[in-house]
C-alpha cells in the first residue's frame, strides 16, 4: 500500500450515469462526481468520473466498483459464443428446464437457450445419484468435442455432467483435458462453480458464467490496466450481487457473481445509512434513468436469496441480495398502445439520446419530461443539459404523442404518465413486501437514485408507509454502497439427507471446509479487513415438496488469529456443534412463520449447507456526506402540480384557467387551483440539521430533486438525511 494513502473510492456504473464518491479517511473530506455512462466501454465513464473528482489513481488506497457489464451482456444477449460438453442424453436440459412456458396462458412465446443446440455436445460418462461411477468418462470423446467446438469459434466452454454435485471426478478430469488445449481460461465446470443439486439450475448458472465470463474479464482487466498505468497500485475490488466484494481475479473466474452488483450496492448503502439513522426495517427503492430496483432490509441486514431469475429460463443459483427490478426509470418512455392504453417503460431513452428535455435528439416522452412539465424539476438545472430544457418543445411532443391520443391537455398527460409510473413502482414494492408476508407499514421507505426522491412520497402514501428517508446524496447512493461493502465469499454443498438420518459429523466437516476455503480466498486477495465473520445456513424442505426454506445455523464463536499477507486478522472461529434438534426446531418455526401451518408429522430433509465468509472492512463515517449549512430559506418559488383526491385529470377542451397557469399568459394565479401550488424551492446544502419543512416543498441538489407533498413534514437529521413523515399514510 502506498505510504500515506487514505483515499477510498466507490464507483457505480448505471444505465444513464456513472457515479463516484471519494472519501479521505484522514480528513473526512468527501468529493462526488456524476458523469454520463459510456455504454460502449464503461471503463471510459469510470475514468472520466475519477478525473471529474480530481482523483489521481496513484493517491488512492482502494477502488471498489459496481458494474452492469455482466447484467447488460446477459439481458441483451451480447455475451460470448459458448459451447457445452455434457452427459450423453442431456444436451437439451437447458431448454427443457422445468416444463414452464414463457407465457403462462396461450400458445405463444419463444425461448432460446444461451448455448445453441448445435454447440451442445454429449460425451459418454455417468454418475448415479450416490456419486458412484455407472459409466467411465470417455476421455477421447472429450478431446474431440473440445476440438470440434474450438474449430467453430467457441470462445468459452461449459462442462456440465449429471450428478457432479455428488462426485465431480469426471468434471474435474474433463476440465484438465480441455484446459491442456483450450486457448484461454474460459472453461467453467458446473460443480466447481455450484456443487448443488438440480441439473437445470446448475447447468444454467454455469452457462451464464461462461456467457459473461469473457466480457467481464476483458472489461475488468482493461479497467484495472488503465488504472495501473495511471499509478494505481492496489487491488481493484468488484461488487458482487450478494452485497460483498471480490478481487478482479476471482471475478474473472466467477463472473456470474457480478450480476446485479450495482443494485446490490444500493441496498447495502440503504441498510448502512438507515441503520445509522435508527431504522432497521427498510424498503429500499432505487430509481435511476433506466430501472426501478426494490430491496427489503430486515433488522439492518438485506435479504439474500439463491433463487433468482434473470429472465425466463435463466435461473441463477448463486446468492444475491433479493432485488426486484422493473423498467421504470427517469428515462422510461411513455407511449399509447394500439388499444389506447397509456404504458410507461420498460423501454428507456437511456443516456443517448435521453429524454426530450436533454436536447440531444430525443423525441419520445419520458418520466423526466412529465416531471418537468409538472414543475417538479427545474428546467434550468438539469444535470448535463447546458442552457436548460426547452419546455415548449417538451410540451409539444407530449401533447402530440400522448395527449392527442387520450384527449388530455399536456399537463394532464404528464400527470397521467407519472401516475402510471407510480402504479408500476408501487406494484414492485407490493411484490417484495405484501406478497411475501411483510406489512409495508412496518417499514421505512429509503429513496435514492437520481429520480427516487421525486416519487418516494407518492409511493409511500399509496402503500401507507409512514416515513420516507432520503439520504444526503441520493444520486450516488450505490457508489456509497461500494465503499461500505465487505469482502464476501459464499459456498454451498448439497447433501440431500433426511434430518433424522443426517450424519451431523459430515455436516460439520462440510461447513468447516467451506470456512477454510473462504479464509484462503481472503488471504490471497490481500484486502485489508478488520475482522472476519462466518454465517452458516441450511436449505431444508419437507419430503415430497420442491421448494426449500433457508434457515440459519447457530454458531458458538471464539476468537483466533491467523497470519495474512501483510497483517494478522482476528477471526471468529465457531465451534460447529449444531444438533438435529436445533435444525428441526428452527425449520419448523421458519415454516410456520412463512406458511402459517405446522407439519410435524412430515419428514424434514436437509438439502444443502451454506457458508458465507465475510471480511469486514473498516466502516466509513457518513458525517462527511452532509454539508454544513447555516441558511435555510427558500431560494425561489414556482408553481408545482400535485395530485389531489377531489378531482380527476382535466380533459382536453375543459381546462380551467388555473390548470394551465404555468404555461398560459391569460390564466389565473397558480395557487387558485388545488392541483397547482405556489411552492418554495430549497437547496439541500443550505438546510441545517434540525430544520423542519412543511409541504409542499421542493428540495434541489446536484444529483436529485426531492418532492415533499402538501400535508407532509420533513426534518433534517444529524447525518443530513431528510426524514419525511407522510401525512395520511
N, C-alpha and C positions, 0 to 999 in steps of 0.2 A: 504494500500500500504506500502511495506517495506520502512523503513526510508532510504532516500538517493538513492533509486532505480532509475536509469536513463537509463538503457539499454533496447533498443527496439529490438525485433527480428521478422523478417519476414521469413517464410519458405514455400517453394513451392515444392510439390511433382510432378515430371514429370514422363513420361513413362520410362525414362532411368536414369536420375539423380535427386537427391533431393538437392535443392539449398537453401542456408541460407545466409541472410545478417544481421549483427548486427551493430546497431548504438548506440553510447553512447551520449545521449543528453547533458551531462555535458561537455564533452571534444571534441565532434565531431568526435571521432575516429570511424573507420569502420573496421569490420572484416567480411570475407566471408568464406563460406565453400561449397564444392560441392562433394557429395558422391553418390555412386550408390543407386538407389531406391531399397528398399526391398519389392517386389511386394506382397509376401505372407502376410506381415504385415507392412504397410507403416510407422507405428509408429517407427519401428526399424531404418529406414533411417532418420527420424526426430531427434531421439535421437543421432544417430551417427553424424549427422551434427552439433548438439549442442556441442558434445564432440570435434569434429574436430576444431570448432571455439573457444574452451576453454571457453565455456559459461556455468557457473554454474546456474542452474534453480533458485536457491534461490536469485540470484543477478538481476533477470530480472524484468523489470517493466511491460512488456506486450509481449505476443507472439501472432502473427497473422499467421494463417495457411491456405494456399490454397491447396486443396486436390483433387485428381482424383478418390477417393474411390467410390463416388456415380456414377460418369460418367462411370467408368470401370464396375461396377456392372451391370449397365443398358445395356451398349453396349455388354457386354459378357454374358448377361442373367444369372448372378450369384447372384441374389438377393434372397429375402425371398420367402417362399411359401405364397401366398396371396389369400384371399377369398373375394368375393364381395357379398354384400346384396343390391339389387336394386328393383326398382318398377316392379310390375308384367307386363310382356310383353316386358321388356327392357334389358334382360340379354345379348343380342348379340350386343348392341350398340358398345362395344369396338372392335368388329370385323367388323361390317358393316361400321363404320366410315363415310367417305364422298363418298363412292362408287368409289374410285380411285383404281388403280391397282399397285402392286409393280413394274411391268414393263409396261410402257405405251403402247408399241406395242408388239403384240404377245401374244398368250395364254399361258403364263408361269409366274412363280413367285409364291411364297408362303408367307403367313404371319401367325404368331401365336401371339395371344394376350398375354400380360404379365400374365393375370389371365386365367387359363384353363377353358373351358366351364363348366366342371363338378364342378368347385369351384365357379361358379357364380349362386347365388340363388335369387329367386324372392319372394317378400312378398307383401301382399295386402296393398296398400296405393295409393293415388293420389292427387296431387295438380294441379290446372289448371294454365294457363299462367298468370293469375292475382293474383295468390297466394291464391286462395280460395280452401278450402278442398272439393274435389269431393268424395273421399273415405277415411274414417278414417284409421289410422295406426292400423294394427293387431299386437299388442304387443306380443302375444303368438307366432306368426309366426317368429318374430324377434328372440325371445329366442331360438326357435327350430333351426332356421337357424344357429345362432351363435354356438350352441352346436354341431350341425352336422359338421360344418367346423372345430371346435376345435378338435373333435374326429379324424379327418382326417389329423391332423398335420399341419393345417394352423397356421402360426405364426403372420401374420398381416392381419387386416380386413379393408376393404374399404366399407363405406356406401355411396351410390350414388342414390339419388332419383330425379325423373324428376321435373323440375321447383323449385328445392330447393333454387335456387339463389334468387327467389322472396320471398319465405316463407320457412325457414328451420326448422320449428317447428317439422316436422316428423323426419328429420335427427337428430336433437338435442335429441329428445326423444329416438330414436333408439340407439344413441350413449350412452345415460345414461343406457339403458337396457343392452347393450353389456358390457359396462365398469364394471358393477357390477360383471360380471362373467369371463371376459376375463383375462387370466393370465399375461398380460403385458400391456404396454401403447401404443401398436402399433395399434391404431384404428384411421383411417382417415375418417373424414366427408367431402364430396366433397365441400359443400357450405361454410364450415368453412375455408377450405384451399383456395377456389377460388369462391367467390359469383358472378359468371359471367355466362351469358347465353351460349348456345351451349353445349348440354349434352355430345357429344362425346369428345370435348376438355376438358371439366371439368372432365369428368369421367376418361379420360386417364391421366390427370395430377394427379388426386387422386390416380389412380392405380400405377403410377410411384412412388409417395410419399410412398405408402405402400410397394412397392417392394424394395426400397432402404433404408427405414427408419431403420429397424433393423441393417442393415450393417453399416450405417453411425453412428448410435447411439453407437453400440458396439465399433467401431473404435475410435470415439472421446472420449468416456468415458475411454477407455483403455489408450489413449494418455494423456488425462488430469490427470488420476490417476497416471500414471508413472511420469509425471512432478511434481505432488504434492508430491509424495514420495521422489523426489529428491530436494524438497524445494521450488518449485514454489507456490506462494500464491495468484495469481491473476486469472482473467478470461482468459481462452483460447478463443481467437476470431477466427471465421471461415469465410473465404471468401465466398461470395455469387456470383452467376452468374451475378447479376446486378451491380457488382463492389463495393458493400458495404460489411460490415462485420456484424456478429451477434454472440451471445453467443452460447455456446455448448447446453444449454437448448433449445433455440429457434431452433437451427439447428436440434436437435433431433426430434422436432415436425414437422418442415417444411423442411425435408431432401431434397425435390425436389429443394429447392433454392440453394443447394450446387452444382448442376450440372454446369459444365463448369466454376467452380470457379477459377481453375488455369489459363486458358486462359484469363478470365476476369481480373485477377490481372495483367497480362502482358499488357493489353490495358490500364488499369488505370495508370501503370507506364509510358507507352509511352506518354499518354496525359500529365501527370505531368512533365516529363522530357522535352518533346518537347516544351511545353508552356514556361517553364523556359528558354529555348534556343531561344524563339522568334518565334516559329512555332505553329500556332493554328490549321491548317488543315493538318491532318496527316493520312496516311495509315500505320497501324502497321502490321508487319509480324514477327511472332514468329516461327522459325524453330528449333525444338528440335531434339530428337533422334527418335521420332515416328511420329509426325504430323507437319503440317504447318497451323498456325492459322492466319487469316486475320481479322482486325477490322478497322473501319473508325472513325475518330475523327474530328468533325466539330466545330470550334470555341472553341477548347480546351476541349470539352465535348464528351466522347464516345457516339455513337448512341446506344440507348436501344430499344429492341423490346420485345413484349409479344407474338410473333408468331413464335416460334422456334420449329423445329422438330428434335428429337434425333434419327431419323431413320424413315423408312416407318411406318405409322400408329401410330406414337408416338409423337403427338404434345404436347408441354409444354406451357401452357398459363400463366406462371409467368414471370415477367420482367427479361430479361437478356441482357447483352451487346451483340450487334449484331456481332457475330463472325462466320466466315465461316471456316470450318476445312476440310482439305484433308489429306490423308495418304501419306505425303511426308516429312520425316524427315531424319536425317543423317543415321539412321539405316534402312531406307526403302529398301526393297530387289528388285533388278533388275533381270528380267528373260525374256526369249524369249518365246512367246506363241506358241501354236501348229500351228498358222497361220504365224509364222515367224516374229512377230511384237515385238519390244522391249517395255516392260512395266516396270514401276517403281512404287512400292507400290501397294495397301495400306499396304500389309504385311510388318512387321518390324522385324528385328533381335533383337530389344529391348536391354536391358542391359545384358541379358544372352541368348544365347552366345555372342550376339553383332556382329558387323562387323568382317570380316575376320582379319582385322588389329589388333583387340583386342587380338588375340591369345588365345581365350577361347573356341575354337572348332567351331566357326562359319565357314560355308562352302558356304554361299550364298553371291554373290557380292552385295554391298550396295552403297549408295551415298557417304558415308565416304570413302570407298575403292576407288571409282572413283576419288574423290578429292585428295586422297593420291598419286595415280599414275600420276596425272597431276601436281604434285609438289606443290599444293596449301597448303597441310598440311605437317608439319614436322614429318617424321616417328619416330623421337626420342623424340618427345614432346607431344604425345597423352596422354590425361588425363587418368590416371588409367591403363596405359599399361607399366609395368616395362620392361626395356630392349629394348623398341622400337618395331616398327612393322617390320615384315619380308616382304619387298617389293617383293622379288622373289616369295613368296608364294601367295601374293595377285595377282600379275601379272599372275601367272599360272592359278588360278581359274577363274579370269576374262576372260582370253583367252579361257579357256575350256568351260565355261558356257555361255559366251556372244559372244566373238569374233568369235569363230569357227562357230557359227550358223548364223552369219551375214557377214562372210567374211571380218572381220575387225581385224587389229592388236590390241594388248591390249590397246595401248594409244587411238586409235580411238574408241574402245569400251567404254573406260572410258569417253571419251568426249561425246559419244552418250548418255550414262547414265545421265550425267549432263545436257545435252540439253533437254532430255525428261523430267527430273525432273523440269527444269526451265520452260518448256512449261506448265506443270501442275500447277505450282505455279502462273505463270502469268495469267492463266485462272481463278484461285481463286480470284486474285486481280481484274480482269475484272468483276467478278460476283458482288463484293461489290461496285464497282465504276461505270464503264460504263453502266452496266445493270440496275443501279439504278439512272441514270441521273447525275452521277458525273464524271467530267473530271479528270483523274489521273494527268494531267499536272498541276492542281491547288493544288496539294498536295505534301508533303514531305514524302518519304518512310522511316519509322522508323524500322530499322532491329535489331532484337535481338534474343536471344536463342543461343544455342551452335553452330548452323550451319547457322543462318540467315545472318550474315555478310559475309559468304563465297559466297552467291548467290545474295546479295542485288543489287549490281551494275548491274549485268546482267539483273535482273528483271526490274530495273529502266530504263535501256536502251531499253528493249523490249517494255515498256509501255510509253516511252517518259516522264518519271518523271525526273525533272531536278536535284533534290537533294536527297541525302541519308543521314540520320542521324544515326550514330552508337553510342549508349550510352557508358559511361565509363566502365560499367560492363555488357556487353550484355548477358552473360550466366546466370546471376542471376536477370535479369530484373523483372521477375514475382515475385520473392521474395521481391524486392523493392516495387512492386505494392501492396503487402500485407501491407507494412508499411505506404503507402500513402493513403490507402483506408479509407473511413469514415464508420461509423456505419449507416446502412441504412435499412429502412423497407418500403415495398411497399404495397399499398392497392388498391382494385378495387371493384366497385359495379355497377352491371348492372341496368339501369333504363328503357332503351328501350322506349323513348318518342320522339314524333315529336318535333322539336325545337320550333315551334310556340306555341305548347300547353304545353311545358315543365313547370313544376312548379319550378321556379327558387329558391323559398324558400326551397323546399325539397332538391334541388341540393346543396344549400349552407349548409344545415344541414348535408347531407351525407359527404361532404368534411370536415366539422368541426368535425364530429365524427371520421373520419379517422385520422385527426390530433391528436385528444385526445388519440386514441389508439396507435399511433406512439410514442407520448410523454410518455405514460405509459410504453411501452416496453423499451424505452431508460432509463427511471428511474430505472426499475427493473434490467436491465443488469449491471448497476453500472460502465459503462465505462467512463473514463474521456474524455469529449469533451469540446471544447471551445465555439462553437455556434451550434445552430440547425436551419436548413433551411427547408423550405417546398416547394414542387413543385406540382402543380396541372395540370392534363391533362384530355382531354375528347376524347373518341373514337367516331367518327362520320362517317356517310355514307349517301348517298342519298337513298331514298326509292326505293326498288327493287334491290339494289346492295347487295353483300355479304361480300365484303372486306371493312374494316374500315381504316380511317386515324386517327392517334393520334395527337391531336393538343394541344398546351399549353394553359392554362388558366391563364391570368394575375393576379398578386396578388399585393395588396397595403399594405405594411408592416409597422408595428410599434413594437418596442422592448418591451418585457415583461419578467419578471423573475419568475421562479418557483423553489421551493426547490427540489434538487435531494437528493441522498442518502448521499453524503458527501460534496456537494458544490452546489452553485447556478449557473444556466446556464442562459445566455442571449439568449432568443429565439425570432426570428422574427415571430410574430403572425399576420397573414394577415386579413384584412377586406375582407371577401369573398363576394364581391359585383359585380361579373361579370353579364353581361346582355345578353339577347338573341342576340342583335345586334352585340355585340363583338364576340360571338361564331360564328355567321353566317359569319362575315367578315373574321375571322381567318380561318375558314374552307374553304371558297371559295378561299381564297388566297393560302392555302396549296394544295387544289385540282388542282388549275391552275398550280402551280409550279410543281406538280407531273405529271400531265397528259396533260397539255397544252391546256385545254379547260375549258369553263365556262358553268355551268348547273344551272343557277339561277332560271330557271322555275321549277326545280325539288325540291321536299320536302326533307329537311335535317332532319336526325334523330340523336339524341344523344343516343348512345348505352350504354356507361359505363363512369363512373367518376373515375379517378385515383388520388392517392396522394402518394408522396414519402416524408417520414420524414427522414432527413439526419442529423446525429450528426457529426459535423465537428471536427475531431481530430487535434491536433497541427501539423502543417506541419513540415516535416523534411528538413534539409539542404542537398543539393546534392553535395556541395563542397567537403565533405569528401570522396566521391566515387572516385574522381580523385587523383592520386598520384602525388606528387610534383616531377618534373623532371628537370634536367639541361643538360643532354646529349641527342643528337638527331641523332647520326649517326647510320647506319645500323650495326647489329650485325653479319650479314652473307649475302651471296648471294647464290641463287640457281636457276636453270632453272625451269621456270613455264610455263605451256601451257595456252595460251589464244586463244579464238575463234576469227577468223577474217572473213571478208565477201568476201575475194577474193579467197578462196579455200574451198574444201569440205573435209570431213574426209577421211584419207588415206586408201585405200583398201589394203587388205592382198596381199602381193606379189609386191606391188608397193611403198613400204616405202622408202622415201629418207633418206640420211644419217642423216640429222638434225632431222627428225621426231623421230628417236629413240635415240637421243643424250643422254638422262639421263640414258639409260639402255643398251647402246651398246658401247663397247670399241672402235670399228672401226668408229664410227660416227663422223661427223664434230662437230664444236663448236655449242653449243645450240642456240646461237643468230643468226646463219646463216639462220634459217628459221623463217618466220614471226609468226609462232604459238608458238615457244619456245622463251622465253625472259629471259635473264640473269637478275634476279630480286632481288633488295635489300630487306632484311628482317629486320624489326624493332621490338623492344619490345615496347608494348603500354605504359608501365610505364616509359619509357625513353623519351617519347615525351612531350616537354614543350608546354604550352599554346601559341598559335600563330604560331606554326610550320606549314609550308606548305609542303605537299608531292605531288610529281607528279608521276602518274602511268607510268609503272607498279610498284607496291609495295605490299608487304605482311606485315601486322601488326599482331604480335602474342601476346597473353596474356594467362593467366591461363585458362579462360573459353571459349575462342573462337579464331578464326582467321579471320581477315578482308582482303578481296581481293580488291585492287584498280587496275582497269584495265588500259591498255595503253590509254593515252589521257585524263584520269580523274585527278582531283586535289582534295586534301583533306586538311583541316585545322583543328587544334585542338582548339576548342572554350574554353571560360572561365570556363565552367563546366566540361571540359575534354572530351566532345563528339567529335567524328570525323564527320565533315560535309564534305561530298563528293559531288563535282559538277561533274555531269556525262557529259562527252564530247559527243556531237552529240545527246543528248536526246531532 
